[in-house]
Amino acid sequence: QGDGVNDQLSIQYTLLRVRQASEVKVGVHTLDGRRVWQTQPGVQSAGRHAVGWDGRDEAGQRVRPGIYLVRVEVATDKGSEVRIRSVAVIY
């Protein structure tokens, strides 16, 4: 709601078994798979990482309350690895 309380989601992930730095994409999607926001933090090496999401879509509008899917994709030498978790947005 813009009151400064819990207005930012920290999306944390750990890259394991990555032999070389890899391209990472982090996105937020609706339950039907429509992407509402995405960031590409770039090439990252093994270890812990985090990106922030302010609850806004790619047009800068606040998303509606509901359940969303956070998708982290890593391009590895063996192909693309994807992990998906749910997050609730409540105002």
Rosetta silent file (secondary structure, phi, psi, omega in degrees, C-alpha in Angstrom):
SEQUENCE: QGDGVNDQLSIQYTLLRVRQASEVKVGVHTLDGRRVWQTQPGVQSAGRHAVGWDGRDEAGQRVRPGIYLVRVEVATDKGSEVRIRSVAVIY
SCORE:     score description
SCORE:     0.000 S_00000001
   1 L     0.000    0.925  179.162    0.000    0.000    0.000 S_00000001
   2 L    83.291   14.256 -179.772    3.004    2.233   -0.038 S_00000001
   3 L   -87.491    2.526  177.527    3.141    2.585    3.751 S_00000001
   4 L    84.466   -1.260  179.788    6.739    1.344    3.802 S_00000001
   5 L  -104.124  118.558  178.987    5.875   -1.884    5.645 S_00000001
   6 L    55.045   35.177  179.813    6.640   -5.087    3.721 S_00000001
   7 L   -84.556   -4.046 -176.830    6.537   -3.203    0.402 S_00000001
   8 L  -130.327  130.546  174.869    9.538   -5.099   -0.971 S_00000001
   9 E   -99.325  127.425  174.208    9.939   -8.842   -1.523 S_00000001
  10 E   -93.849  112.829  178.761   13.471  -10.185   -1.334 S_00000001
  11 E   -93.150  108.772 -175.831   13.723  -13.114   -3.755 S_00000001
  12 E  -108.716  140.939  179.781   16.650  -15.177   -2.511 S_00000001
  13 E  -151.563  155.550  179.804   18.218  -18.121   -4.282 S_00000001
  14 E  -120.944  127.644  176.164   21.391  -20.179   -4.146 S_00000001
  15 E   -92.384  119.117  179.338   23.237  -21.355   -7.237 S_00000001
  16 L  -117.259  154.926  176.774   24.768  -24.770   -6.638 S_00000001
  17 L    52.861   35.631  176.170   26.836  -26.995   -8.893 S_00000001
  18 L  -101.212  112.932 -175.914   27.452  -24.137  -11.321 S_00000001
  19 L   -74.385  -32.307  178.412   30.894  -24.662  -12.843 S_00000001
  20 L  -136.158  160.463  179.796   31.058  -21.274  -14.493 S_00000001
  21 L   -56.225  138.739 -172.691   29.167  -18.027  -14.063 S_00000001
  22 E  -129.144  152.494  177.511   25.710  -18.380  -15.621 S_00000001
  23 E   -72.587  133.755 -177.725   22.956  -16.088  -16.924 S_00000001
  24 E  -122.993  139.797  172.610   20.064  -15.736  -14.452 S_00000001
  25 E  -126.870  137.085  176.875   16.481  -14.533  -14.967 S_00000001
  26 E  -126.334  127.402 -178.145   14.020  -13.915  -12.140 S_00000001
  27 E  -137.672  160.749  174.527   10.351  -13.347  -12.882 S_00000001
  28 E  -118.990  131.599 -175.258    6.952  -13.086  -11.274 S_00000001
  29 E  -129.549  154.950  170.944    4.002  -14.717  -13.038 S_00000001
  30 L   -73.842  168.461 -179.611    0.274  -15.099  -12.533 S_00000001
  31 L   -63.192  -24.959  177.704   -1.036  -18.592  -11.813 S_00000001
  32 L   -88.030    7.560  173.289   -2.001  -18.951  -15.478 S_00000001
  33 L    94.885   -1.388  179.802    1.620  -18.275  -16.487 S_00000001
  34 L   -74.064  126.938  179.521    1.411  -14.637  -17.639 S_00000001
  35 E   -74.129  130.507  176.463    4.605  -12.777  -16.769 S_00000001
  36 E  -107.217  -22.910 -179.061    3.981   -9.604  -14.774 S_00000001
  37 E  -159.634  147.078  176.288    7.585   -8.690  -13.968 S_00000001
  38 E  -152.765  146.511  172.426   11.086   -9.880  -14.790 S_00000001
  39 E  -134.490  152.027  176.576   14.645   -8.898  -14.075 S_00000001
  40 E  -122.786   94.320 -178.541   17.900  -10.250  -15.412 S_00000001
  41 E   -66.420   -4.169  175.564   20.554   -9.786  -12.755 S_00000001
  42 E    96.353 -157.534 -177.704   23.090  -10.947  -15.328 S_00000001
  43 E   -82.970  127.236 -178.567   25.834  -13.517  -15.110 S_00000001
  44 E  -132.047  149.461  178.815   26.279  -14.901  -11.607 S_00000001
  45 L   -97.792  177.175 -179.420   28.573  -17.484  -10.073 S_00000001
  46 L   -57.344  146.306  178.469   27.813  -20.150   -7.475 S_00000001
  47 E   133.597 -172.715 -179.126   26.597  -18.866   -4.125 S_00000001
  48 E   -89.102  140.120 -178.715   23.725  -16.986   -2.521 S_00000001
  49 E  -141.546  162.682  177.268   22.003  -14.185   -4.393 S_00000001
  50 E  -153.251  146.413  170.910   18.940  -11.957   -3.982 S_00000001
  51 E  -131.655  155.087  179.958   16.880   -9.534   -6.033 S_00000001
  52 E  -105.890  145.169  174.751   14.102   -7.252   -4.857 S_00000001
  53 E  -128.440  130.606 -175.735   10.571   -6.922   -6.229 S_00000001
  54 L   -94.892   11.880  177.567    8.374   -3.990   -5.243 S_00000001
  55 L    80.166   15.147  179.847    5.027   -5.606   -6.128 S_00000001
  56 E  -111.071  152.287  177.809    4.671   -3.714   -9.397 S_00000001
  57 L   -82.863 -175.934 -177.005    4.255   -5.063  -12.902 S_00000001
  58 L   -67.883  -17.466  176.615    6.450   -4.146  -15.880 S_00000001
  59 L   -89.764   -0.311  179.128    4.280   -1.060  -16.527 S_00000001
  60 L    87.334    7.289  179.763    4.953    0.179  -12.981 S_00000001
  61 L   -92.174  142.528  177.081    1.439   -0.569  -11.717 S_00000001
  62 E   -64.170  132.316 -179.746    0.864   -2.318   -8.404 S_00000001
  63 L   -73.387  158.299  179.135   -0.251   -5.922   -8.983 S_00000001
  64 L   -72.572  152.296  174.930   -3.589   -7.106   -7.666 S_00000001
  65 L   -59.021  146.465  179.078   -3.695   -9.067   -4.412 S_00000001
  66 E   153.705 -169.852  178.948   -3.419  -12.805   -4.946 S_00000001
  67 E   -98.444  132.491  178.348   -1.034  -15.711   -5.384 S_00000001
  68 E  -125.686  160.425  177.538    1.856  -15.313   -7.817 S_00000001
  69 E  -107.890  126.698  174.951    4.634  -17.616   -8.977 S_00000001
  70 E   -96.031  125.361 -175.425    8.268  -16.575   -8.600 S_00000001
  71 E  -119.557  123.556  175.899   10.393  -18.216  -11.294 S_00000001
  72 E  -113.476  123.212 -179.087   14.201  -18.369  -11.181 S_00000001
  73 E  -121.148  132.568  179.512   15.887  -19.615  -14.352 S_00000001
  74 E  -124.482  126.844  176.125   19.591  -20.347  -14.719 S_00000001
  75 E   -86.009  113.425 -179.426   21.260  -21.130  -18.041 S_00000001
  76 E  -110.521  174.535  177.856   23.809  -23.857  -17.322 S_00000001
  77 L   -68.538  -13.726  178.219   26.196  -25.813  -19.496 S_00000001
  78 L  -104.857   11.283 -178.026   23.650  -28.680  -19.347 S_00000001
  79 E   117.513 -163.419 -176.646   20.653  -26.546  -20.323 S_00000001
  80 E   -97.617  132.099  175.608   18.218  -24.398  -18.429 S_00000001
  81 E  -108.627  133.350 -177.724   17.334  -25.053  -14.775 S_00000001
  82 E  -129.202  136.138  172.818   14.091  -23.572  -13.440 S_00000001
  83 E  -126.651  138.283 -178.151   12.702  -23.347   -9.910 S_00000001
  84 E  -129.576  134.107  176.305    9.224  -22.001   -9.121 S_00000001
  85 E  -135.177  155.549  179.116    7.761  -20.989   -5.758 S_00000001
  86 E   -95.372  154.492  176.602    4.523  -19.241   -4.830 S_00000001
  87 E  -143.949  141.416  178.409    4.169  -15.903   -3.068 S_00000001
  88 E  -100.008  135.368  174.009    1.064  -14.142   -1.761 S_00000001
  89 E  -109.517  121.760 -177.521    0.487  -10.442   -2.362 S_00000001
  90 L  -132.676  135.985  175.974   -1.821   -8.874    0.221 S_00000001
  91 L  -116.285    0.000    0.000   -2.718   -5.209    0.773 S_00000001
